[in-house]
């Protein structure tokens, strides 16, 4: 499988899981064969406002490669800014935009799977992110809202 310049041999990937996919867990999964891992969801708005706790979600090391960062938000300019900043970090091979999370605290803010009800906004966000990011941008979504 090829995503931009990232080539995966076996395609075994660790899906992002809130409260689970931290660095120690990702390293354990890599020992068991996970070729690509994804961080927990990271708020574009939290990055914008320089939330200190958010940096903990972004922790990585050399053994944690290739790594994707999962971003969520609903404001095109803020999501694009976050994608640009994250694409500058060597730890991340790609940026995964979350349009699949159904949790009320995410959906009630217009983020996650709520964006599936606003395809024009979703397209605007993804286009803005892709324009600013130096790394590939992909989208995680559900079959429906």
ABEGO torsion letter per residue (X at the ends): XBBEABBBAAGBBBBBBBGABBAAAAAAAAAAGBABBBBBBBBAAAAAAGBAAAAAAABBBAABOBBBBBBBEABAAAAAAAAAAAAABAABABBBBBAABABAAAAAAGBEAAAAABAAAAAAAAAAAAAABABBBBBBBBABX
